[in-house]
Amino acid sequence: MEKNLAIVQNKMDLLNKIDTTNLPKHLSIIMDGNGRWAKQKGLLRAMGHENGTKSVKETIEACARLGIEFLTLYAFSTENWNRPKLEVETLMKLLVKSLKKELQTLIDNNIKLNAIGNLEKLPKSAQKELLDVIEATKDNSRMTLTLALSYGSREEIVNAVRNISHKVKNNIISIDTIDDSIINEHLYTQNLPDVDLLIRTSGEHRISNFLLWQIAYAELYFTDVLWPDFKEHHLYEAIISYQKRERRFGKTSEQIK
């Protein structure tokens, strides 16, 4: 009982330290460590992924309450297709199950679902469930939740270059007009702002082919906490760290002030 009270008090103390006028508009998370979490407990990797969905739910609801406008979660990368077949199948089934289970939660919290990546590679059942939830939540406006599925940033950029080249070749756009905005328009994230804060769990310090263009000026936050252990107070700690930083975007401190 005392331990639970201490956890609640710590969470409230951290929440009170957050400046709600200085939140990251777009928060993205590399949810890493499910497999290691399961291994440490002598469980199958599937159990790590299963428990990771609890952290997903808690994080989504906490972000919505805080007032985060855009949350993007790295759920499955293009490289993840190379994992053992059984694990991939488990992840796809878990995706379908989670979408069905959390649809009402998204509706109740006025959250819009979005998805980016090579979605055609997903099993038909996963594609259908994903599109159904996207359609059911399309008019929600409190927060946009984006799932990066079968996503790889290099593939995304290559596709953008191909599409822009095709338009130049067919005189749809002029090569002289190509700038940041043109490239943005051809990325999966064309309807999303640049990332302000990127969190990665599990102690790894790399980006792993995630939103390479979109995180050009993002603040990076790494934590040793494995994803299934990532709780609301860990999210608050990351945001407090973000708010202590000076974001200069190439300018000097004097110019910012």
C-alpha positions as CSV (number, residue, x, y, z in Angstrom):
1,M,0.0,0.0,0.0
2,E,2.8,2.5,1.0
3,K,4.7,1.6,-2.2
4,N,1.6,2.3,-4.3
5,L,1.0,5.6,-2.5
6,A,4.6,6.6,-3.1
7,I,4.3,5.9,-6.9
8,V,1.1,7.9,-7.1
9,Q,2.7,10.8,-5.2
10,N,5.8,10.7,-7.4
11,K,3.6,10.8,-10.5
12,M,1.7,13.8,-9.2
13,D,4.9,15.6,-8.3
14,L,6.3,15.1,-11.8
15,L,3.0,16.1,-13.4
16,N,3.0,19.4,-11.4
17,K,6.5,20.2,-12.8
18,I,5.3,20.0,-16.4
19,D,4.6,23.3,-18.2
20,T,1.5,22.6,-20.2
21,T,2.3,25.7,-22.4
22,N,5.5,24.1,-23.6
23,L,4.6,20.6,-24.6
24,P,6.1,18.9,-27.6
25,K,3.6,19.2,-30.4
26,H,4.7,16.0,-32.0
27,L,6.1,13.2,-29.7
28,S,7.5,10.0,-31.2
29,I,8.6,6.9,-29.4
30,I,10.8,3.9,-30.4
31,M,9.2,1.2,-28.2
32,D,12.2,-1.1,-27.6
33,G,12.9,-3.9,-25.1
34,N,9.9,-6.3,-25.3
35,G,12.0,-9.3,-26.1
36,R,14.7,-8.5,-23.4
37,W,11.9,-7.9,-20.9
38,A,10.5,-11.4,-21.6
39,K,13.9,-13.0,-21.6
40,Q,14.8,-11.5,-18.2
41,K,11.7,-13.1,-16.8
42,G,12.2,-16.5,-18.5
43,L,9.1,-15.9,-20.7
44,L,8.5,-16.3,-24.4
45,R,9.2,-13.2,-26.5
46,A,5.5,-13.1,-27.3
47,M,4.7,-12.3,-23.6
48,G,7.0,-9.3,-23.9
49,H,5.0,-7.9,-26.8
50,E,1.7,-8.7,-25.0
51,N,2.8,-6.8,-21.9
52,G,4.1,-4.0,-24.1
53,T,0.6,-3.2,-25.3
54,K,-0.2,-2.1,-21.7
55,S,2.5,0.5,-21.9
56,V,1.1,1.6,-25.3
57,K,-2.4,2.1,-23.8
58,E,-1.1,4.0,-20.7
59,T,1.2,6.2,-22.8
60,I,-1.6,7.1,-25.3
61,E,-4.0,8.0,-22.6
62,A,-1.4,10.1,-20.7
63,C,-0.4,12.0,-23.8
64,A,-4.1,12.8,-24.6
65,R,-4.7,14.1,-21.1
66,L,-1.6,16.3,-21.2
67,G,-2.6,17.8,-24.5
68,I,0.0,16.3,-26.9
69,E,-1.4,16.9,-30.4
70,F,0.5,14.2,-32.3
71,L,1.9,10.9,-31.0
72,T,3.8,8.5,-33.3
73,L,4.7,5.0,-32.2
74,Y,7.3,2.8,-34.0
75,A,5.4,-0.4,-33.9
76,F,7.0,-2.6,-36.6
77,S,9.9,-1.7,-38.9
78,T,10.8,-2.9,-42.4
79,E,13.7,-4.8,-40.9
80,N,11.4,-6.6,-38.4
81,W,10.1,-8.8,-41.2
82,N,13.4,-10.6,-40.9
83,R,12.6,-11.8,-37.4
84,P,11.5,-15.5,-36.8
85,K,8.3,-16.3,-38.7
86,L,6.5,-17.2,-35.5
87,E,7.3,-13.9,-33.8
88,V,6.2,-11.9,-36.9
89,E,2.9,-13.9,-37.0
90,T,2.4,-13.3,-33.3
91,L,3.0,-9.5,-33.7
92,M,0.5,-9.3,-36.6
93,K,-2.2,-11.2,-34.6
94,L,-1.5,-8.9,-31.6
95,L,-1.9,-5.9,-33.8
96,V,-5.4,-7.0,-35.0
97,K,-6.4,-7.9,-31.4
98,S,-5.2,-4.6,-30.0
99,L,-7.0,-2.6,-32.7
100,K,-10.2,-4.3,-32.0
101,K,-9.8,-4.0,-28.3
102,E,-8.8,-0.3,-28.2
103,L,-11.2,1.1,-30.8
104,Q,-13.7,2.2,-28.2
105,T,-10.9,3.7,-26.1
106,L,-9.8,5.8,-29.1
107,I,-13.4,6.9,-29.7
108,D,-14.0,7.7,-26.0
109,N,-10.8,9.8,-25.9
110,N,-11.5,11.6,-29.2
111,I,-8.2,10.2,-30.7
112,K,-7.7,9.9,-34.5
113,L,-5.8,6.9,-35.7
114,N,-3.3,7.2,-38.6
115,A,-0.8,4.7,-40.0
116,I,2.4,5.2,-42.0
117,G,4.7,2.6,-43.8
118,N,4.5,0.0,-46.5
119,L,1.0,-1.1,-45.3
120,E,0.5,-3.4,-48.3
121,K,3.0,-5.8,-46.8
122,L,0.8,-6.4,-43.7
123,P,-1.5,-9.4,-43.7
124,K,-5.0,-8.7,-45.1
125,S,-6.6,-9.2,-41.7
126,A,-4.3,-6.5,-40.2
127,Q,-4.9,-4.2,-43.2
128,K,-8.7,-4.5,-42.8
129,E,-8.7,-3.9,-39.1
130,L,-6.4,-1.0,-39.4
131,L,-8.4,0.7,-42.1
132,D,-11.7,0.1,-40.2
133,V,-10.3,1.8,-37.1
134,I,-8.8,4.7,-39.2
135,E,-12.3,5.2,-40.8
136,A,-14.1,5.0,-37.4
137,T,-11.9,7.6,-35.8
138,K,-11.3,9.9,-38.8
139,D,-13.3,12.8,-37.4
140,N,-11.7,12.7,-33.9
141,S,-9.7,15.8,-33.1
142,R,-8.1,15.6,-29.6
143,M,-4.9,13.9,-30.7
144,T,-3.6,12.1,-33.8
145,L,-2.1,8.7,-33.0
146,T,0.2,7.4,-35.8
147,L,1.4,3.8,-35.9
148,A,4.5,3.2,-37.9
149,L,4.0,-0.2,-39.4
150,S,6.3,-2.0,-41.9
151,Y,8.0,1.4,-41.7
152,G,11.5,2.3,-42.8
153,S,12.7,5.9,-43.2
154,R,15.1,5.1,-46.0
155,E,12.4,3.3,-48.0
156,E,10.1,6.3,-47.4
157,I,12.7,8.7,-48.7
158,V,13.5,6.6,-51.7
159,N,9.8,6.4,-52.6
160,A,9.6,10.2,-52.2
161,V,12.5,10.7,-54.6
162,R,10.9,8.3,-57.1
163,N,7.6,10.1,-57.0
164,I,9.2,13.5,-57.3
165,S,11.4,12.4,-60.2
166,H,8.3,11.0,-62.0
167,K,6.6,14.4,-61.6
168,V,9.6,16.3,-62.9
169,K,9.9,13.9,-65.9
170,N,6.2,14.4,-66.8
171,N,6.4,18.2,-66.3
172,I,4.1,18.1,-63.3
173,I,6.6,20.1,-61.2
174,S,9.8,21.9,-62.1
175,I,13.1,20.8,-60.7
176,D,13.7,24.4,-59.7
177,T,10.8,24.3,-57.3
178,I,12.0,21.3,-55.3
179,D,12.5,22.3,-51.6
180,D,11.8,21.0,-48.1
181,S,8.1,21.5,-48.6
182,I,8.0,19.5,-51.8
183,I,9.8,16.6,-50.1
184,N,7.5,16.8,-47.1
185,E,4.5,16.5,-49.4
186,H,5.8,13.2,-50.7
187,L,6.6,11.5,-47.4
188,Y,4.3,9.2,-45.5
189,T,4.1,11.9,-42.8
190,Q,2.9,14.6,-45.2
191,N,0.0,15.5,-42.8
192,L,2.2,15.5,-39.6
193,P,4.5,18.3,-38.3
194,D,8.2,17.6,-37.6
195,V,9.0,15.7,-34.5
196,D,9.8,17.8,-31.4
197,L,10.7,15.0,-28.9
198,L,11.9,11.4,-29.7
199,I,12.0,8.9,-26.9
200,R,13.7,5.5,-27.1
201,T,13.4,2.9,-24.4
202,S,15.7,0.0,-23.4
203,G,19.0,1.7,-23.2
204,E,19.9,1.6,-26.9
205,H,21.2,4.9,-28.3
206,R,20.3,4.8,-32.0
207,I,17.5,5.9,-34.3
208,S,17.0,2.6,-36.2
209,N,15.8,4.0,-39.5
210,F,12.9,5.9,-37.9
211,L,11.7,9.3,-39.1
212,L,15.2,10.3,-40.2
213,W,13.9,13.4,-42.2
214,Q,11.3,14.4,-39.6
215,I,13.6,14.4,-36.5
216,A,16.1,16.9,-38.0
217,Y,15.7,19.2,-35.0
218,A,14.0,16.9,-32.5
219,E,15.2,16.6,-29.0
220,L,16.4,13.0,-28.3
221,Y,15.7,11.2,-25.0
222,F,17.1,7.8,-24.1
223,T,16.0,5.7,-21.1
224,D,17.2,2.3,-19.9
225,V,13.6,1.3,-19.0
226,L,12.4,-1.6,-21.1
227,W,9.2,-0.8,-23.0
228,P,6.8,-3.1,-20.9
229,D,8.0,-1.3,-17.8
230,F,7.5,2.2,-19.3
231,K,4.9,4.0,-17.2
232,E,3.2,7.3,-17.1
233,H,5.8,8.8,-14.8
234,H,8.6,7.8,-17.2
235,L,6.8,9.8,-19.9
236,Y,6.6,12.8,-17.5
237,E,10.3,12.6,-16.9
238,A,11.0,12.7,-20.6
239,I,8.8,15.7,-21.1
240,I,10.4,17.5,-18.1
241,S,13.8,16.9,-19.6
242,Y,12.6,18.2,-23.0
243,Q,11.3,21.4,-21.3
244,K,14.7,22.1,-19.7
245,R,16.4,22.2,-23.1
246,E,17.0,25.3,-25.2
247,R,15.8,24.7,-28.8
248,R,17.8,27.0,-31.0
249,F,17.2,25.6,-34.5
250,G,20.6,26.9,-35.7
251,K,20.3,30.3,-34.0
252,T,22.3,31.5,-31.0
253,S,20.9,31.7,-27.4
254,E,20.9,35.5,-27.6
255,Q,18.7,35.4,-30.7
256,I,16.2,33.0,-29.1
257,K,15.9,35.2,-26.0
